[in-house]
Amino acid sequence: MPKSQVRKKKVYTPPSDIRPTSTAASRKPSPIWLPITAVTLIVVGIGWLVVYYLSETAYPVASWHYWNLAVGFGAMVASLILLSRWR
């Protein structure tokens, strides 16, 4: 059986008016405090929730009652927001 001809594809170059101005190489890396702070917030949030449940709602702040859950989960959500900015 005869082999079909190989077609050469043209290299696509986007028009200059739609071409992105910034490339991945030109973006600055994240500061060193960002991942450290994010990991710290995750550990603090998990620690807060563990202490809250193991102490049967007596600690960390007994008068906050279920707001202790909001503090723990809020710390973890804040860390996710920080990690979304990590490059």
N, C-alpha and C positions, 0 to 999 in steps of 0.2 A: 504494500500500500504506500503511495507517495506521501511524503511529509508535507504538511501545510506550511505556508510561508509564515515566517515570524515577522510580526509587525512591530515597528519601533513606536513607542508611546512618546508623545511630546511631554516635556517637563512642564508642569503647571506652575505658573508664577502669578500670584494674585495681583490685581490692580493696585497701584501705589496708593490710591485714596482709601482702600479698605485694609491695607496691610497694618498689622498691629505695630505700635510705636515702641513698646517695651518688650524685650525678650526675656527669657528666663535667666539668662546669664547676667543681665543688668540689674536684677532685683537684689537688694541687700539681704544678707542673712539675718536671722532673728538675733536679738540680743541674748546674752547668756542667761539673764535673769528670767526670761520667759518660760523655758521648760522647767526650771527649778521651782518657780512660783506655782506653775500648774501642777506639778507632782506633789508639792507641799499641800496645795489645796485639796487634792484628791485624798491624800493621807489624813489630813485634818477632818475632812468630811466623813470619811469612813470611820475614823476613830471616834468622832462625835456621836455617830449613830450607834456604834458598838457599845460605847459607854452608856448611852441612853437606854438601850435595850437591856443590857446586862444588869444595870442598877435598878431595873424595874421603874423607870421614869423618875428616879430620885436625883440623878445627876445628869448632865453638867449643870443645868439651871432648873430647879424643881418648879419654880413659879411660872416658867414658860410653857409647861405642859407639852402640847403637841407642836409648838413652835420650834422645839428642839429638832424635829424632823425637817422643818423648813431650813434651819441653819445648816444641817448636815448635807441635805440635798442641794441647797443653794451654793455651798462651797464646791461641790462636785460639778454643778452646772457652770459655775464661774471658771473652773479649770478647763472644761470643754470649750468654752468661749476663747480662752487664752490659747489653747492648743489648736484652734482653727486658724489662728494667725501665725502659727509657727511655720517657717520656711526652711 
